[in-house]
Amino acid sequence: MFTINGVEYQVRENQVAYIPDGCMLECHALGDDFEFISIRFTVTVRLNDNDFLAEFFHIPPVTENAEQAVLSYFQEVHCNATSRNSSRLFRIRGNLELILAWLVEQTPEAVLEESEGHEADFSIESIRHREARSSAIKQDPRIQVVVDYFIAHPTEPFDTKFLSDMAQMSPSSLRRHFKEHTGKSPGDFVKELRMVTAARRLLVTNDRVSTIAYELGFDDQNYFARMFKSVFGVSPNQYRKASRE
């Protein structure tokens, strides 16, 4: 049983649950066995500060009848998340996008768009609708370069001047455009990214918490633990213990 923002969903095999960023989630088993694959990810494009995938692509909380291919995408993400292969970031992103593509294809809106034909596609109403949806998305290729750099180098120190030079804009412009593009400040984005990286290492390695903290740029383990708890609601040790019970 999943409870997402107070709404209960009785989930079962061959379903995919989408839980937007910031939701309150509770889950418990109705039987003896309870197993699922969980992928935590950050959407780098915002839609008026709302959930992009739900608002723009209409992905519901639970999607039925996941095909075997979709399960293989989840397994590939998990397999590459635990590997040291230099290509793992591309494989993780690629399989995640295949999962999202499948979810979008299952929505009634996706079926409607496919069935409308060329005539409806070029109606005034359809054009205005697409323009309204597109204009609501904050996109800036200069900021996307910075986002991609963060994702590829989550353990490197945060250097505002270096990032400003990369984006070819002043520090103040970088902060403003970055917030418009992602819904977060650069500092908050990096914080969340590092916490997600820490969570993955807690799950797939036996490294000490102090080692993980140091590799992510935290000299103070207690400060790292407080930051981790502010994101996940539990300490790093509690997170690791719960995942292995």
Secondary structure, DSSP 4 states (H G I P E B T S, - for coil): -EEETTEEE---TT-EE---TT--EEE--SSS-----------S--BTTB-HHHHHS---SEE----HHHHHHHHHHHHHHT---TTHHHHHHHHHHHHHHHHHHTSHHHHHHHHSHHHHHTSHHHHHHHHHHHHTB---HHHHHHHHHHHH-TTSPP-HHHHHHHHTS-HHHHHHHHHHHHSS-HHHHHHHHHHHHHHHHHHH----HHHHHHHTT-S-HHHHHHHHHHHHSS-HHHHHHHHH-
